């Protein structure tokens, strides 16, 4: 198959063990991001299979209509960036493993790194030291403080383990089903949504982005947070109502935010109002960006390509296409 891999910005995949799974396919790897739909369709004109690098490129109806040779899109995880109905109408099968075993420890580790960075003022202290000004302020200890985890998934549970090792108390909030599972596990669940946001020194979001969770964290929620609290988001920016985080930081509740995700990515405008806000610590969506995590995720993706090529596709999102 003619396989095109999009958005491998650092040309990482060719050096990983999983890349050998594509032996025998005609593989093209694109190491930049093309946002213009016409230019992107020209690149992919011969593609029979597109491999997506998480959510870096949106697959729209307009793009699909320009790709008559395309038969398969292979990716991993959720697919809010893919128009599944348009895929079905165009006869393109979408395969995505959403039930992979194991924990994304890379994302969990970055989450806790951002918590530490915010509470200990690490970016500011480092900048001050390099500028020859030595210390710039006084940070805060994690031990004895409360970490609120919104979402009862595998990543959140890994972050909870790290927090307990640092002597933090962990408070949970989630869907009704998630709260029930947390309670059954003997964990401390907040008495109410309002209490969750009010009582936590740090709130970290760990929800999948779906139609039901889009904008689930509102300006009212953020306004309940303490002026000394921190909001951490390594999941998806769209979990927060558009514009609410910037407005909350301007209002001083929470007092700081540490995020790995933005509403528009890649975000390269240094003057962006949120990115440049003095109370924001930011990383450029690197929660999953480790060699170890890439190898695990793309092994799944490449196995989907091989399964389709062998006539036995797996992890089909729109199986009616294959049934045709």
C-alpha positions as CSV (number, residue, x, y, z in Angstrom):
1,X,0.0,0.0,0.0
2,X,1.0,3.6,-0.5
3,X,1.1,4.8,3.1
4,X,1.6,8.5,4.0
5,X,2.4,9.4,7.6
6,X,1.5,13.0,8.5
7,X,3.1,15.4,10.9
8,X,6.2,13.5,12.2
9,X,7.8,16.8,13.0
10,X,11.1,15.5,14.2
11,X,11.3,12.5,11.8
12,X,11.2,10.2,14.8
13,X,9.3,7.2,13.6
14,X,11.8,5.8,11.1
15,X,14.2,5.3,14.0
16,X,11.8,3.4,16.2
17,X,11.5,-0.5,16.3
18,X,7.8,-0.3,15.3
19,X,8.6,1.2,11.9
20,X,9.8,-2.2,10.7
21,X,6.1,-3.2,10.7
22,X,5.6,-1.2,7.5
23,X,8.2,-3.2,5.6
24,X,6.8,-4.0,2.2
25,X,4.7,-0.9,2.0
26,X,5.5,2.2,0.0
27,X,5.9,4.7,2.8
28,X,6.1,8.5,2.7
29,X,6.8,10.4,5.9
30,X,5.9,14.1,6.1
31,X,7.9,16.0,8.7
32,X,6.1,19.3,8.5
33,X,2.5,20.4,9.0
34,X,0.5,21.5,6.0
35,X,-2.6,23.4,7.0
36,X,-3.8,24.4,3.5
37,X,-6.3,21.8,2.4
38,X,-5.5,22.2,-1.3
39,X,-1.8,21.8,-0.8
40,X,-2.3,18.9,1.6
41,X,-4.5,17.0,-0.9
42,X,-1.9,17.5,-3.6
43,X,0.7,15.9,-1.3
44,X,-1.6,13.0,-0.6
45,X,-3.0,12.5,-4.1
46,X,-1.5,9.0,-4.5
47,X,-2.1,7.9,-0.8
48,X,-4.1,4.7,-0.3
49,X,-3.6,4.9,3.5
50,X,-3.0,7.9,5.8
51,X,-1.5,7.5,9.2
52,X,-2.4,10.3,11.5
53,X,-0.1,11.6,14.2
54,X,-2.7,12.1,17.0
55,X,-4.8,15.2,16.2
56,X,-2.3,17.3,14.4
57,X,-4.2,17.3,11.1
58,X,-8.0,17.5,10.7
59,X,-9.6,15.1,8.2
60,X,-12.6,17.0,6.7
61,X,-15.1,16.2,4.1
62,X,-13.4,18.7,1.8
63,X,-10.1,16.9,2.1
64,X,-11.6,13.4,1.6
65,X,-13.4,14.5,-1.6
66,X,-10.0,15.4,-3.0
67,X,-8.4,12.0,-2.3
68,X,-10.0,9.4,-4.6
69,X,-7.3,6.8,-4.0
70,X,-7.7,6.8,-0.2
71,X,-9.0,3.7,1.4
72,X,-7.8,3.7,5.0
73,X,-7.0,6.1,7.8
74,X,-5.1,4.5,10.7
75,X,-4.6,6.2,14.0
76,X,-4.9,5.6,17.8
77,X,-7.2,7.1,20.4
78,X,-10.3,9.3,20.0
79,X,-11.1,11.0,16.7
80,X,-12.7,14.4,17.2
81,X,-10.5,15.7,14.3
82,X,-11.9,13.1,11.8
83,X,-15.3,13.5,10.0
84,X,-16.4,9.9,10.3
85,X,-19.6,10.4,8.3
86,X,-17.5,11.9,5.4
87,X,-15.1,8.9,5.6
88,X,-18.1,6.5,5.3
89,X,-19.5,8.5,2.4
90,X,-16.2,8.4,0.6
91,X,-15.6,4.7,1.2
92,X,-12.7,5.3,3.6
93,X,-12.3,3.0,6.5
94,X,-11.2,4.6,9.8
95,X,-9.3,2.3,12.2
96,X,-8.4,3.5,15.7
97,X,-7.4,1.5,18.8
98,X,-9.1,3.1,21.7
99,X,-8.9,0.2,24.1
100,X,-5.2,-0.3,24.1
101,X,-3.8,-1.8,27.3
102,X,-1.5,0.1,29.6
103,X,-1.2,3.6,30.9
104,X,0.2,6.6,29.0
105,X,2.8,7.2,31.6
106,X,4.4,9.9,29.5
107,X,1.3,12.1,29.9
108,X,1.0,11.3,33.6
109,X,4.6,12.2,34.1
110,X,4.3,15.5,32.3
111,X,1.2,16.3,34.3
112,X,3.0,16.0,37.5
113,X,6.0,17.9,36.1
114,X,3.7,20.8,35.4
115,X,2.3,20.7,38.9
116,X,5.8,20.9,40.3
117,X,6.8,23.6,37.8
118,X,3.8,25.7,38.8
119,X,4.0,25.3,42.6
120,X,7.8,25.8,42.7
121,X,7.8,28.6,40.0
122,X,10.4,26.6,38.1
123,X,10.2,28.5,34.7
124,X,10.3,31.8,36.4
125,X,13.2,30.8,38.8
126,X,15.2,29.4,35.9
127,X,14.7,32.5,33.8
128,X,15.7,34.7,36.8
129,X,18.9,32.7,37.4
130,X,19.9,32.8,33.8
131,X,19.4,36.5,33.7
132,X,21.7,37.0,36.7
133,X,19.0,38.0,39.1
134,X,19.2,34.8,41.2
135,X,15.9,34.1,43.1
136,X,12.6,35.8,42.1
137,X,10.1,34.5,44.6
138,X,8.9,31.9,47.0
139,X,7.2,28.6,45.9
140,X,5.0,26.2,47.8
141,X,5.4,22.7,49.0
142,X,3.1,19.9,47.7
143,X,3.0,17.8,50.9
144,X,-0.3,18.3,52.7
145,X,-2.0,20.1,49.8
146,X,-5.0,18.8,47.8
147,X,-4.8,17.6,44.2
148,X,-8.2,17.4,42.5
149,X,-8.4,15.0,39.6
150,X,-11.3,15.5,37.2
151,X,-11.8,12.1,35.4
152,X,-11.3,8.6,36.7
153,X,-9.2,7.1,34.0
154,X,-5.8,5.4,33.9
155,X,-3.7,8.5,33.5
156,X,-5.5,10.2,36.4
157,X,-4.9,7.2,38.6
158,X,-1.2,7.2,37.7
159,X,-1.0,10.9,38.6
160,X,-2.8,10.1,41.9
161,X,0.0,7.6,42.7
162,X,2.6,10.3,42.1
163,X,0.7,12.8,44.3
164,X,0.4,10.4,47.2
165,X,4.2,9.7,47.0
166,X,4.6,13.5,47.5
167,X,2.3,13.5,50.5
168,X,-0.7,15.2,48.7
169,X,-4.3,14.5,49.5
170,X,-6.3,13.4,46.4
171,X,-9.9,14.5,45.7
172,X,-11.8,13.1,42.8
173,X,-14.6,14.3,40.5
174,X,-15.8,12.6,37.3
175,X,-19.0,11.4,35.6
176,X,-21.6,9.7,37.7
177,X,-20.2,6.3,36.7
178,X,-16.6,7.4,37.3
179,X,-17.5,8.8,40.8
180,X,-19.2,5.5,41.6
181,X,-16.1,3.5,40.6
182,X,-13.8,5.9,42.6
183,X,-16.1,5.5,45.7
184,X,-16.2,1.7,45.3
185,X,-12.3,1.8,45.3
186,X,-12.4,3.6,48.7
187,X,-11.2,6.9,47.3
188,X,-12.2,10.4,48.4
189,X,-14.8,11.9,46.0
190,X,-15.9,15.5,46.4
191,X,-19.4,16.1,47.9
192,X,-20.3,18.2,44.9
193,X,-18.9,19.7,41.7
194,X,-18.7,23.1,43.4
195,X,-16.9,21.7,46.4
196,X,-14.4,20.0,44.1
197,X,-13.2,23.3,42.5
198,X,-13.4,25.2,45.8
199,X,-11.4,22.8,47.9
200,X,-8.4,21.9,45.7
201,X,-5.0,23.6,45.6
202,X,-4.4,22.0,42.2
203,X,-7.1,20.8,39.7
204,X,-5.9,18.6,36.9
205,X,-8.2,17.6,33.9
206,X,-8.1,14.0,32.7
207,X,-11.1,13.5,30.4
208,X,-11.5,12.3,26.8
209,X,-12.8,15.0,24.5
210,X,-16.3,13.9,23.3
211,X,-19.5,15.8,22.4
212,X,-20.5,15.3,26.1
213,X,-17.2,16.7,27.6
214,X,-16.6,19.5,25.2
215,X,-16.7,22.7,27.3
216,X,-17.5,20.8,30.4
217,X,-15.3,23.1,32.6
218,X,-16.9,26.5,32.6
219,X,-15.9,29.9,33.7
220,X,-18.1,29.4,36.7
221,X,-16.1,26.3,37.7
222,X,-12.8,28.2,37.3
223,X,-14.2,31.1,39.3
224,X,-14.7,28.9,42.3
225,X,-11.0,28.1,42.5
226,X,-8.8,29.8,45.0
227,X,-6.6,32.8,43.9
228,X,-3.7,30.6,45.0
229,X,-4.7,27.5,43.1
230,X,-3.4,26.0,39.9
231,X,-5.4,24.6,36.9
232,X,-3.5,21.9,35.0
233,X,-4.6,20.6,31.6
234,X,-2.7,18.0,29.7
235,X,-5.8,16.4,28.1
236,X,-7.6,18.7,25.6
237,X,-8.1,22.5,25.5
238,X,-11.7,22.1,24.3
239,X,-12.6,20.6,27.7
240,X,-12.7,24.2,28.9
241,X,-15.3,26.6,27.5
242,X,-13.6,28.7,24.8
243,X,-12.1,31.8,26.3
244,X,-12.9,30.8,29.9
245,X,-9.3,30.1,31.0
246,X,-7.9,33.4,29.8
247,X,-10.8,35.3,31.4
248,X,-10.3,33.3,34.6
249,X,-6.6,34.1,34.8
250,X,-7.3,37.8,34.2
251,X,-9.8,37.6,37.1
252,X,-7.2,35.9,39.3
253,X,-9.1,32.6,39.8
254,X,-7.2,30.3,39.5
255,X,-4.0,32.1,40.3
256,X,-2.1,30.1,37.7
257,X,-2.5,27.6,35.0
258,X,-0.1,25.0,33.5
259,X,-1.2,23.6,30.2
260,X,0.1,21.4,27.4
261,X,-2.9,21.9,25.0
262,X,-4.4,24.8,23.2
263,X,-7.6,25.5,21.2
264,X,-5.6,26.0,18.0
265,X,-2.4,23.9,17.4
266,X,0.4,24.3,16.6
267,X,0.3,27.7,18.3
268,X,3.2,29.7,17.1
269,X,2.0,33.3,17.9
270,X,4.2,34.4,20.8
271,X,1.8,37.3,21.4
272,X,-1.3,35.0,21.7
273,X,-3.2,36.4,24.7
274,X,-3.3,33.1,26.6
275,X,0.2,31.8,25.7
276,X,1.8,35.1,26.7
277,X,-0.2,35.5,29.9
278,X,2.3,35.9,32.9
279,X,0.2,33.4,35.0
280,X,0.4,30.7,32.4
281,X,3.0,27.9,32.2
282,X,2.9,26.2,28.8
283,X,4.4,23.2,27.0
284,X,3.7,22.6,23.2
285,X,1.5,19.4,23.4
286,X,4.3,17.1,24.5
287,X,2.3,14.9,26.9
288,X,2.7,11.9,24.6
289,X,6.0,13.0,23.0
290,X,8.5,10.4,24.1
291,X,10.2,7.7,22.1
292,X,8.8,5.1,24.4
293,X,5.2,6.3,23.9
294,X,5.6,6.8,20.2
295,X,6.8,3.2,19.7
296,X,3.9,1.8,21.7
297,X,1.3,3.9,19.9
298,X,2.5,3.5,16.4
299,X,3.0,-0.2,16.7
300,X,-0.8,-0.3,17.2
301,X,-1.3,2.0,14.2
302,X,1.0,0.1,11.9
303,X,-0.6,-3.2,12.9
304,X,-3.9,-1.8,11.8
305,X,-2.4,-1.0,8.4
306,X,-1.1,-4.6,8.0
307,X,-4.4,-6.0,9.1
308,X,-6.3,-4.0,6.5
309,X,-3.7,-5.0,3.8
310,X,-4.3,-8.6,4.7
311,X,-8.0,-8.3,4.4
312,X,-8.8,-8.6,8.1
313,X,-9.1,-5.0,9.4
314,X,-9.1,-4.4,13.2
315,X,-10.4,-1.6,15.4
316,X,-12.9,-0.4,12.7
317,X,-14.8,2.8,13.6
318,X,-17.1,2.7,10.5
319,X,-17.2,-1.1,9.7
320,X,-20.0,-0.6,7.1
321,X,-17.3,0.6,4.7
322,X,-15.5,-2.7,4.8
323,X,-18.8,-4.6,4.6
324,X,-19.3,-3.1,1.2
